[in-house]
């Protein structure tokens, strides 16, 4: 599974997706990028968190007015 969040200003997008290489504990990658019309997104950063921490981060961002969006890249 994966999920996408975008800032209200539209500049930053986060992609949450599972780290399939993790063997013993569930980890999630969070990719931060900026959509560029007519071009591939500019990927700025990747973070790896334990699943529990990633869920907490997702919920925190939703409360901070980020919104769910369709895949951006």
Residue frames as a rotation matrix with the C-alpha (Angstrom) as fourth column:
UNK 1
0.572 0.820 0.000 0.00
0.820 -0.572 0.000 0.00
0.000 0.000 -1.000 0.00
UNK 2
-0.688 -0.722 0.068 0.97
0.717 -0.692 -0.084 3.59
0.107 -0.009 0.994 -0.46
UNK 3
0.491 0.819 -0.297 -0.52
0.841 -0.535 -0.085 6.94
-0.228 -0.208 -0.951 0.36
UNK 4
-0.429 -0.573 0.698 0.05
0.757 -0.650 -0.068 10.49
0.492 0.500 0.713 -0.85
UNK 5
0.423 0.490 -0.762 -0.26
0.788 -0.614 0.042 13.81
-0.447 -0.618 -0.646 0.99
UNK 6
-0.194 -0.447 0.873 0.15
0.782 -0.608 -0.138 17.33
0.593 0.656 0.468 -0.36
UNK 7
-0.705 -0.100 -0.702 0.63
0.541 -0.716 -0.441 20.68
-0.458 -0.691 0.559 1.38
UNK 8
0.351 0.915 -0.198 -2.15
0.588 -0.380 -0.714 23.19
-0.729 0.134 -0.672 0.85
UNK 9
0.258 -0.307 -0.916 0.20
-0.514 -0.846 0.139 25.41
-0.818 0.435 -0.377 -1.19
UNK 10
0.962 0.273 0.010 0.82
-0.155 0.578 -0.801 22.46
-0.225 0.769 0.598 -3.52
UNK 11
0.394 -0.883 -0.256 4.61
-0.880 -0.281 -0.384 22.67
0.267 0.377 -0.887 -3.45
UNK 12
-0.670 -0.702 0.243 5.47
-0.742 0.623 -0.246 19.60
0.021 -0.345 -0.938 -1.41
UNK 13
0.519 0.749 -0.412 4.11
-0.715 0.645 0.271 16.12
0.469 0.154 0.870 -1.84
UNK 14
-0.407 -0.594 0.694 4.81
-0.852 0.521 -0.054 13.12
-0.330 -0.613 -0.718 0.37
UNK 15
0.285 0.409 -0.867 4.60
-0.621 0.768 0.157 9.52
0.730 0.493 0.473 -0.78
UNK 16
-0.078 -0.207 0.975 4.32
-0.896 0.444 0.022 6.93
-0.438 -0.872 -0.220 2.00
UNK 17
0.588 0.271 -0.762 5.18
-0.633 0.741 -0.225 3.42
0.503 0.615 0.607 0.82
UNK 18
0.919 -0.116 0.378 6.33
-0.203 0.681 0.704 0.19
-0.339 -0.723 0.602 2.40
UNK 19
-0.058 -0.975 -0.214 9.97
-0.997 0.047 0.056 -0.87
-0.045 0.217 -0.975 2.49
UNK 20
0.824 0.472 -0.314 9.65
-0.518 0.851 -0.082 -4.36
0.229 0.230 0.946 1.03
UNK 21
0.107 -0.879 -0.466 13.29
-0.158 0.447 -0.880 -5.17
0.982 0.168 -0.091 1.83
UNK 22
-0.278 -0.167 0.946 12.74
-0.932 -0.194 -0.307 -4.94
0.235 -0.967 -0.102 5.60
UNK 23
-0.500 -0.031 -0.866 12.86
-0.171 0.983 0.064 -8.45
0.849 0.179 -0.497 7.02
UNK 24
-0.658 0.093 -0.747 11.94
0.646 0.578 -0.498 -8.40
0.386 -0.811 -0.441 10.69
UNK 25
-0.342 0.549 -0.762 10.00
0.523 -0.563 -0.640 -5.20
-0.781 -0.618 -0.095 11.27
UNK 26
0.365 0.571 0.735 7.65
0.931 -0.220 -0.292 -3.16
-0.005 0.791 -0.612 9.10
UNK 27
-0.465 -0.534 -0.706 9.26
0.426 -0.834 0.351 0.02
-0.776 -0.138 0.615 7.77
UNK 28
0.639 0.686 0.348 7.87
0.700 -0.330 -0.633 2.77
-0.320 0.648 -0.691 5.57
UNK 29
-0.624 -0.742 0.245 9.65
0.775 -0.546 0.317 5.13
-0.101 0.388 0.916 3.18
UNK 30
0.559 0.691 -0.458 8.48
0.529 -0.723 -0.445 8.72
-0.639 0.006 -0.769 3.02
UNK 31
-0.409 -0.642 0.648 9.55
0.911 -0.250 0.327 10.40
-0.048 0.725 0.687 -0.22
UNK 32
0.267 0.422 -0.867 9.30
0.319 -0.887 -0.334 14.20
-0.910 -0.187 -0.371 -0.38
UNK 33
-0.549 -0.426 0.720 9.02
0.809 -0.052 0.586 15.73
-0.212 0.903 0.373 -3.81
UNK 34
-0.300 0.432 -0.850 7.81
-0.174 -0.901 -0.397 18.75
-0.938 0.029 0.346 -5.71
UNK 35
0.259 0.451 0.854 5.55
0.767 0.442 -0.466 18.24
-0.588 0.775 -0.232 -8.74
UNK 36
-0.547 -0.416 -0.726 6.71
-0.186 -0.786 0.590 20.11
-0.816 0.458 0.353 -11.83
UNK 37
0.523 0.852 -0.038 4.11
-0.222 0.093 -0.971 20.48
-0.823 0.516 0.237 -14.60
UNK 38
0.885 -0.058 -0.462 5.15
-0.455 0.102 -0.884 18.64
0.098 0.993 0.064 -17.76
UNK 39
-0.093 -0.966 -0.241 8.20
-0.643 0.243 -0.727 17.07
0.760 0.087 -0.644 -16.12
UNK 40
0.091 0.056 -0.994 9.00
0.551 0.829 0.097 14.33
0.829 -0.557 0.044 -13.63
UNK 41
0.953 0.292 0.077 8.69
0.080 -0.490 0.868 15.40
0.291 -0.821 -0.491 -10.00
UNK 42
0.006 -0.950 0.312 11.74
-0.434 -0.283 -0.855 16.78
0.901 -0.130 -0.414 -8.26
UNK 43
0.696 0.181 -0.694 12.53
0.439 0.657 0.612 14.28
0.568 -0.731 0.378 -5.49
UNK 44
0.393 -0.491 0.777 14.07
-0.534 -0.810 -0.242 16.10
0.748 -0.321 -0.581 -2.55
UNK 45
-0.493 -0.529 0.691 14.39
-0.864 0.203 -0.460 13.61
0.103 -0.824 -0.557 0.29
UNK 46
0.228 0.529 -0.818 13.67
-0.186 0.848 0.496 10.05
0.956 0.039 0.292 1.42
UNK 47
-0.367 -0.221 0.904 13.15
-0.919 -0.064 -0.389 9.07
0.144 -0.973 -0.180 5.03
UNK 48
-0.250 0.257 -0.933 12.70
-0.023 0.962 0.271 5.57
0.968 0.089 -0.235 6.49
UNK 49
-0.421 0.213 0.882 10.55
-0.889 -0.291 -0.354 5.14
0.181 -0.933 0.312 9.59
UNK 50
-0.960 0.256 0.111 9.13
0.194 0.899 -0.393 2.24
-0.201 -0.355 -0.913 11.54
UNK 51
-0.522 0.813 0.257 5.51
0.543 0.084 0.836 1.70
0.658 0.576 -0.485 10.50
UNK 52
0.199 0.618 -0.761 4.13
0.979 -0.155 0.130 2.96
-0.037 -0.771 -0.636 13.82
UNK 53
-0.346 -0.419 -0.839 6.09
0.418 -0.870 0.262 6.24
-0.840 -0.260 0.477 13.53
UNK 54
-0.979 0.004 0.204 5.03
0.193 -0.312 0.930 6.65
0.067 0.950 0.305 9.89
UNK 55
-0.141 0.990 -0.026 1.35
0.819 0.131 0.559 6.30
0.557 0.057 -0.829 10.87
UNK 56
0.184 0.138 -0.973 1.85
0.823 -0.563 0.076 8.91
-0.537 -0.815 -0.217 13.59
UNK 57
-0.747 -0.535 -0.395 3.49
0.211 -0.753 0.623 11.24
-0.631 0.382 0.675 11.07
UNK 58
-0.742 0.553 0.379 0.61
0.483 0.050 0.874 10.73
0.465 0.831 -0.305 8.57
UNK 59
0.212 0.893 -0.398 -1.99
0.941 -0.076 0.331 11.60
0.266 -0.445 -0.855 11.22
UNK 60
-0.078 -0.342 -0.937 -0.01
0.620 -0.752 0.223 14.64
-0.780 -0.564 0.271 12.39
UNK 61
-0.949 -0.315 0.009 0.20
0.187 -0.539 0.821 15.98
-0.254 0.781 0.570 8.81
UNK 62
-0.385 0.886 0.260 -3.54
0.694 0.092 0.714 15.51
0.608 0.455 -0.650 8.23
UNK 63
0.381 0.498 -0.779 -4.22
0.902 -0.386 0.194 17.56
-0.204 -0.776 -0.597 11.36
UNK 64
-0.285 -0.593 -0.753 -1.83
0.317 -0.800 0.510 20.22
-0.905 -0.093 0.416 10.02
UNK 65
0.417 0.671 -0.612 -4.04
-0.345 -0.506 -0.790 20.67
-0.841 0.541 0.020 6.92
UNK 66
-0.798 -0.530 -0.289 -2.17
-0.504 0.322 0.802 18.44
-0.332 0.785 -0.524 4.48
UNK 67
0.287 0.957 -0.050 -4.61
-0.799 0.210 -0.563 16.68
-0.528 0.201 0.825 2.13
UNK 68
-0.105 -0.226 0.969 -4.78
0.219 0.945 0.244 13.26
-0.970 0.237 -0.050 0.53
UNK 69
0.180 0.097 -0.979 -4.09
-0.853 -0.480 -0.204 13.29
-0.490 0.872 -0.004 -3.21
UNK 70
0.990 0.096 0.098 -3.77
-0.019 0.802 -0.597 10.86
-0.137 0.589 0.796 -6.11
UNK 71
0.301 -0.939 0.167 -0.27
0.744 0.340 0.576 9.63
-0.597 -0.049 0.801 -7.02
UNK 72
0.777 -0.050 -0.628 1.85
-0.210 -0.960 -0.183 12.50
-0.594 0.274 -0.756 -8.28
UNK 73
0.020 -0.772 -0.636 4.71
-0.999 -0.033 0.009 10.58
-0.028 0.635 -0.772 -9.93
